[in-house]
């Protein structure tokens, strides 16, 4: 998996990987490789969302602090 992948790219790849797991009659080895890939992509997406959440909370905190200073 490319670590420079965007959230959108990783999410798309995750959807494609899950679709392959659901729709294709893969061997057990292939299914395990797809499952491992899906887990890595999911972890990447969760991590990206956590980072965005932290950024949003930081922005929100600065906005709230700015409003309190105006009072």
MDTraj code that builds the backbone (N, CA, C; nanometers):
import mdtraj as md
import numpy as np

residues = "UNK UNK UNK UNK UNK UNK UNK UNK UNK UNK UNK UNK UNK UNK UNK UNK UNK UNK UNK UNK UNK UNK UNK UNK UNK UNK UNK UNK UNK UNK UNK UNK UNK UNK UNK UNK UNK UNK UNK UNK UNK UNK UNK UNK UNK UNK UNK UNK UNK UNK UNK UNK UNK UNK UNK UNK UNK UNK UNK UNK UNK UNK UNK UNK UNK UNK UNK UNK UNK UNK UNK".split()
xyz = np.array([
    [0.0847, -0.1182, 0.0000],
    [0.0000, 0.0000, 0.0000],
    [0.0885, 0.1235, 0.0000],
    [0.0496, 0.2205, -0.0791],
    [0.1236, 0.3459, -0.0909],
    [0.0874, 0.4376, 0.0250],
    [0.1866, 0.4732, 0.1079],
    [0.1615, 0.5589, 0.2247],
    [0.1268, 0.7020, 0.1844],
    [0.1547, 0.7411, 0.0605],
    [0.1222, 0.8758, 0.0140],
    [-0.0163, 0.8814, -0.0491],
    [-0.0899, 0.7746, -0.0335],
    [-0.2242, 0.7644, -0.0870],
    [-0.3158, 0.8630, -0.0124],
    [-0.4092, 0.9203, -0.0839],
    [-0.5063, 1.0080, -0.0190],
    [-0.6142, 0.9223, 0.0474],
    [-0.6911, 0.9864, 0.1342],
    [-0.8028, 0.9153, 0.1968],
    [-0.8982, 0.8620, 0.0908],
    [-0.9279, 0.9452, -0.0067],
    [-1.0234, 0.9059, -0.1109],
    [-0.9724, 0.7864, -0.1908],
    [-0.8427, 0.7863, -0.2225],
    [-0.7842, 0.6734, -0.2954],
    [-0.7880, 0.5466, -0.2117],
    [-0.7542, 0.5596, -0.0841],
    [-0.7545, 0.4429, 0.0047],
    [-0.8957, 0.3898, 0.0233],
    [-0.9917, 0.4793, 0.0372],
    [-1.1307, 0.4371, 0.0539],
    [-1.1806, 0.3650, -0.0715],
    [-1.1456, 0.4184, -0.1872],
    [-1.1846, 0.3545, -0.3139],
    [-1.1203, 0.2161, -0.3249],
    [-0.9918, 0.2072, -0.2913],
    [-0.9218, 0.0787, -0.2971],
    [-0.9820, -0.0203, -0.1976],
    [-1.0217, 0.0292, -0.0810],
    [-1.0856, -0.0571, 0.0184],
    [-1.2175, -0.1112, -0.0353],
    [-1.2964, -0.0251, -0.0960],
    [-1.4240, -0.0697, -0.1538],
    [-1.4011, -0.1753, -0.2613],
    [-1.3005, -0.1551, -0.3457],
    [-1.2705, -0.2515, -0.4520],
    [-1.2238, -0.3847, -0.3934],
    [-1.1421, -0.3781, -0.2905],
    [-1.0895, -0.4998, -0.2277],
    [-1.2019, -0.5783, -0.1617],
    [-1.2897, -0.5086, -0.0903],
    [-1.4030, -0.5749, -0.0260],
    [-1.4950, -0.6363, -0.1322],
    [-1.5142, -0.5649, -0.2411],
    [-1.5966, -0.6177, -0.3495],
    [-1.5372, -0.7469, -0.4059],
    [-1.4062, -0.7489, -0.4221],
    [-1.3402, -0.8710, -0.4702],
    [-1.3603, -0.9857, -0.3720],
    [-1.3503, -0.9540, -0.2426],
    [-1.3709, -1.0586, -0.1424],
    [-1.5138, -1.1125, -0.1468],
    [-1.6089, -1.0251, -0.1718],
    [-1.7497, -1.0650, -0.1726],
    [-1.7909, -1.1357, -0.3006],
    [-1.7320, -1.0984, -0.4138],
    [-1.7843, -1.1431, -0.5425],
    [-1.7011, -1.2469, -0.6154],
    [-1.5769, -1.2570, -0.5831],
    [-1.4930, -1.3501, -0.6580],
    [-1.4740, -1.4799, -0.5820],
    [-1.4615, -1.5856, -0.6565],
    [-1.4325, -1.7144, -0.5945],
    [-1.2808, -1.7327, -0.5945],
    [-1.2180, -1.6710, -0.4945],
    [-1.0722, -1.6739, -0.4828],
    [-1.0303, -1.7938, -0.3991],
    [-0.9052, -1.8321, -0.4182],
    [-0.8503, -1.9373, -0.3336],
    [-0.8354, -1.8827, -0.1913],
    [-0.8135, -1.9708, -0.0980],
    [-0.7954, -1.9290, 0.0403],
    [-0.6767, -1.8351, 0.0526],
    [-0.5666, -1.8644, -0.0156],
    [-0.4483, -1.7777, -0.0111],
    [-0.4787, -1.6388, -0.0673],
    [-0.5493, -1.6348, -0.1793],
    [-0.5866, -1.5057, -0.2389],
    [-0.6813, -1.4284, -0.1470],
    [-0.7753, -1.4995, -0.0874],
    [-0.8684, -1.4344, 0.0046],
    [-0.7950, -1.3777, 0.1256],
    [-0.6989, -1.4499, 0.1759],
    [-0.6214, -1.4008, 0.2906],
    [-0.5412, -1.2767, 0.2530],
    [-0.4839, -1.2753, 0.1334],
    [-0.4087, -1.1583, 0.0871],
    [-0.5021, -1.0381, 0.0708],
    [-0.6205, -1.0608, 0.0161],
    [-0.7185, -0.9532, 0.0014],
    [-0.7646, -0.9024, 0.1385],
    [-0.7846, -0.9944, 0.2314],
    [-0.8261, -0.9565, 0.3661],
    [-0.7180, -0.8718, 0.4333],
    [-0.5929, -0.9128, 0.4201],
    [-0.4823, -0.8362, 0.4782],
    [-0.4752, -0.6964, 0.4172],
    [-0.4936, -0.6889, 0.2857],
    [-0.4928, -0.5595, 0.2170],
    [-0.6072, -0.4721, 0.2666],
    [-0.7251, -0.5317, 0.2814],
    [-0.8409, -0.4567, 0.3302],
    [-0.8155, -0.4035, 0.4706],
    [-0.7548, -0.4831, 0.5551],
    [-0.7249, -0.4394, 0.6922],
    [-0.6272, -0.3224, 0.6927],
    [-0.5259, -0.3282, 0.6081],
    [-0.4297, -0.2179, 0.5985],
    [-0.4968, -0.0906, 0.5477],
    [-0.5796, -0.1051, 0.4473],
    [-0.6499, 0.0112, 0.3926],
    [-0.7463, 0.0698, 0.4955],
    [-0.8148, -0.0162, 0.5680],
    [-0.9067, 0.0309, 0.6711],
    [-0.8308, 0.1063, 0.7800],
    [-0.7174, 0.0521, 0.8231],
    [-0.6362, 0.1193, 0.9251],
    [-0.5894, 0.2558, 0.8747],
    [-0.5502, 0.2628, 0.7486],
    [-0.5081, 0.3899, 0.6889],
    [-0.6228, 0.4900, 0.6919],
    [-0.7426, 0.4463, 0.6531],
    [-0.8590, 0.5356, 0.6495],
    [-0.8966, 0.5823, 0.7900],
    [-0.8965, 0.4914, 0.8864],
    [-0.9299, 0.5278, 1.0247],
    [-0.8283, 0.6275, 1.0781],
    [-0.7014, 0.6038, 1.0508],
    [-0.5961, 0.6953, 1.0957],
    [-0.6136, 0.8333, 1.0327],
    [-0.6437, 0.8364, 0.9038],
    [-0.6656, 0.9643, 0.8350],
    [-0.7844, 1.0382, 0.8954],
    [-0.8928, 0.9668, 0.9224],
    [-1.0100, 1.0298, 0.9819],
    [-0.9800, 1.0822, 1.1218],
    [-0.9015, 1.0068, 1.1987],
    [-0.8614, 1.0528, 1.3322],
    [-0.7792, 1.1806, 1.3228],
    [-0.6896, 1.1863, 1.2236],
    [-0.6096, 1.3074, 1.2050],
    [-0.6976, 1.4268, 1.1689],
    [-0.7926, 1.4053, 1.0788],
    [-0.8840, 1.5128, 1.0406],
    [-0.9683, 1.5563, 1.1599],
    [-1.0124, 1.4602, 1.2390],
    [-1.0914, 1.4922, 1.3574],
    [-1.0101, 1.5807, 1.4525],
    [-0.8832, 1.5458, 1.4723],
    [-0.7972, 1.6272, 1.5575],
    [-0.7802, 1.7681, 1.5037],
    [-0.7640, 1.7803, 1.3734],
    [-0.7509, 1.9125, 1.3125],
    [-0.8789, 1.9936, 1.3311],
    [-0.9926, 1.9289, 1.3133],
    [-1.1206, 1.9980, 1.3301],
    [-1.1368, 2.0432, 1.4747],
    [-1.0993, 1.9589, 1.5686],
    [-1.1106, 1.9957, 1.7096],
    [-1.0181, 2.1126, 1.7428],
    [-0.8986, 2.1131, 1.6851],
    [-0.8057, 2.2251, 1.7067],
    [-0.8634, 2.3557, 1.6518],
    [-0.9195, 2.3498, 1.5323],
    [-0.9801, 2.4691, 1.4722],
    [-1.0967, 2.5160, 1.5581],
    [-1.1802, 2.4234, 1.5993],
    [-1.2955, 2.4573, 1.6823],
    [-1.2498, 2.5229, 1.8130],
    [-1.1470, 2.4673, 1.8731],
    [-1.0939, 2.5223, 1.9986],
    [-1.0445, 2.6661, 1.9785],
    [-0.9734, 2.6905, 1.8683],
    [-0.9241, 2.8259, 1.8407],
    [-1.0395, 2.9228, 1.8181],
    [-1.1442, 2.8769, 1.7497],
    [-1.2606, 2.9626, 1.7250],
    [-1.3292, 2.9961, 1.8569],
    [-1.3497, 2.8967, 1.9411],
    [-1.4149, 2.9183, 2.0703],
    [-1.3301, 3.0116, 2.1568],
    [-1.1986, 2.9898, 2.1603],
    [-1.1111, 3.0768, 2.2392],
    [-1.1140, 3.2196, 2.1862],
    [-1.1214, 3.2350, 2.0543],
    [-1.1300, 3.3662, 1.9935],
    [-1.2583, 3.4378, 2.0315],
    [-1.3680, 3.3630, 2.0381],
    [-1.4958, 3.4234, 2.0770],
    [-1.4932, 3.4650, 2.2233],
    [-1.4284, 3.3851, 2.3067],
    [-1.4215, 3.4173, 2.4492],
    [-1.3353, 3.5407, 2.4736],
    [-1.2314, 3.5597, 2.3925],
    [-1.1452, 3.6762, 2.4055],
    [-1.2177, 3.8053, 2.3651],
    [-1.3161, 3.7920, 2.2751],
    [-1.3922, 3.9081, 2.2279],
    [-1.4862, 3.9615, 2.3357],
    [-1.5215, 3.8798, 2.4308],
    [-1.6180, 3.9213, 2.5345],
    [-1.5587, 4.0186, 2.6324],
])
top = md.Topology()
chain = top.add_chain()
for i, resn in enumerate(residues, 1):
    res = top.add_residue(resn, chain, resSeq=i)
    for name in ("N", "CA", "C"):
        top.add_atom(name, md.element.get_by_symbol(name[0]), res)
traj = md.Trajectory(xyz[None], top)
